[in-house]
């Protein structure tokens, strides 16, 4: 049992290092949408993170049960569940990191615009509460469409006068996780040794894995590159189809969200050389938000890196994504600024 417990902790270490019992600073993490399909497994993973001392779980309903369940796990984080809008402020007080998987998945008969309006409204309200109750916290945005919800959060925080671009992140880690997995499977590589940069955004054609910069470097035919790129872009659809319309990517998203959250906490704690990929305010391209490699530090984003040397296929991929990403950003900004 003890070895399984240790293994669970190790799985959260993005660097692949074994769990260390060394003391870490006290950190409060809040999960908004903790009773949902992503929120529940994410809450479990944050409970076993060595970097979390206090875990607040919030949702409209059901959260006390989730908190009671994960609270029985023998790891150091103290857990409390909060249900209902009247308890949102209390859940957020003193937070170092807020993770937002809240929202609804797309259901049969629901248009993308229907989905946008629901989730955008949820994100706007939650971000307002963050700005009022824990304005200095790092925000990890998982709620889709990330390409729009991050701009919504930025505009909402600007209205409150508390926006800090170094502390707002769109979580695109699942795209990286998928690209690494698919690349390793295709070439029979040890996935623990694989890295694949993924840039752009977090939907369809805006997701661009840079296989020319993958490590370890192996030869890929143009057909293999195209197949791997499209599989990475369509990873969410692959899961929806496999679940026969009864769900979306919840478990892999929770895992990716926990990886990124742990990286943020390691940066806050002063660990050197913490690198991830994330959708942040950026001047890497002409767009105001873009996902690329970042360095995390004690104040959030410490450095944003460029795209490196792109081949012709990748240059075409960047060019193709710009109109769609631009439109998504503008849609988010417009929504946030509506009364």
C-alpha positions, -999 to +999 in steps of 0.1 A: +000+000+000+028+023+009+045+018-025+013+026-043+009+058-023+045+068-032+038+059-068+008+081-069+028+111-057+056+104-082+032+105-111+026+141-104+062+151-107+066+166-142+104+161-140+100+124-133+118+127-100+108+105-070+087+121-044+107+139-017+095+143+018+113+176+021+092+204+037+074+227+013+058+261+022+021+260+031+000+265+000-037+268-004-052+255-037-088+260-047-106+239-073-137+257-088-160+230-103-147+203-080-178+181-082-176+177-120-161+152-144-127+169-144-130+184-109-133+152-090-102+134-103-083+167-103-092+172-066-079+137-059-046+144-076-042+178-058-049+160-025-019+138-030+004+166-043+033+172-019+030+210-026-006+214-012-013+220+025-049+232+022-073+222-005-107+240-009-132+224-032-160+245-046-190+238-067-227+247-069-236+214-052-221+181-042-187+193-030-190+184+007-193+147-005-163+150-027-143+167+001-153+140+026-142+113+001-108+127-008-103+139+027-098+104+039-067+100+018-036+099+041-017+128+026-009+162+043-034+185+026-064+195+047-096+194+027-128+214+030-158+214+006-179+245-002-212+244-020-234+273-033-225+308-044-228+322-009-197+302+001-175+310-029-157+339-012-149+319+018-135+291-004-112+316-022-098+334+008-061+331+011-056+311-021-022+308-037-035+289-067-071+287-082-078+260-107-110+264-128-124+233-145-160+246-140-185+245-168-205+221-189-194+198-216-210+200-250-242+179-251-262+165-280-282+193-298-261+220-282-243+244-306-208+257-299-223+291-294-247+277-267-217+261-250-197+293-252-224+314-236-229+291-207-192+285-199-182+321-206-208+333-181-196+308-155-159+319-160-168+356-158-185+352-125-158+330-109-131+353-121-149+383-106-149+364-072-112+356-075-105+393-082-125+403-051-113+376-026-078+365-037-065+389-063-029+377-059-035+341-067-023+323-098-052+312-120-052+280-140-080+281-166-092+247-178-128+257-187-134+256-224-131+273-248-097+282-233-089+304-263-118+326-252-121+321-215-085+333-207-093+367-225-126+368-206-108+364-173-082+390-182-108+416-191-128+408-159-097+413-137-088+445-156-122+460-147-115+453-110-080+468-113-062+436-103-051+420-136-016+406-135-007+389-168+020+369-151-006+351-130-032+340-156-027+308-174-047+288-200-039+251-193-029+236-226-009+208-209-032+180-222-021+189-258+015+183-247+007+151-229-011+138-260+017+148-284+043+131-262+022+099-259+014+097-297+050+105-307+064+079-283+039+052-295+046+059-331+084+055-327+086+030-298+102+055-275+102+056-237+075+082-232+092+094-199+121+106-221+100+124-246+092+161-250+072+177-277+066+215-278+030+224-285+022+260-293-008+282-304-041+277-286-062+249-272-087+239-299-085+222-333-062+238-358-049+263-331-031+233-315+003+229-332+028+203-320+063+211-332+076+176-340+108+191-356+118+202-321+108+170-303+133+151-282+146+126-286+148+135-323+138+108-348+130+108-385+094+113-393+080+111-429+057+141-439+028+117-437+037+107-401+040+144-391+006+152-406-010+122-390+005+129-355-004+166-358-040+159-367-043+132-340-030+157-314-055+184-326-084+159-326-075+142-293-106+154-276-129+141-304-111+107-302-121+104-266-157+116-271-162+090-299-146+063-278-170+071-250-199+069-275-211+104-267-214+097-230-184+118-219-153+138-229-117+138-218-120+141-180-093+118-166-065+128-189-075+164-185-074+161-147-039+145-149-027+173-172-042+199-150-025+185-119+009+184-138+005+221-146-007+231-111+022+213-095+046+232-119+030+265-108+034+256-071+071+245-076+077+279-093+060+297-064+082+278-040+113+291-057+124+259-075+147+267-103+142+259-140+105+251-140+093+250-176+059+243-191+037+253-221+008+276-215-017+300-231-008+334-217-006+371-226+022+371-250+041+391-277+055+360-294+031+366-323+008+395-333-020+380-311-024+392-275-026+356-262-006+326-274+006+293-260+044+287-260+071+276-236+072+296-204+094+296-173+076+297-140+088+315-109+077+330-076+054+355-093+040+333-120+053+337-155+090+346-153+099+343-190+081+336-223+100+319-251+097+322-288+088+294-312+123+285-322+132+274-358+101+262-376+100+241-407+077+249-436+049+226-424+049+244-390+051+279-404+020+270-425+004+257-393+010+290-374-004+310-404-035+288-406-043+291-369-040+330-366-075+339-380-093+314-358-073+322-327-078+359-333-116+354-336-118+334-304-098+361-285-120+389-298-151+369-289-139+365-254-130+402-250-164+412-264-183+389-240-163+402-210-171+438-218-208+433-223-229+446-194 
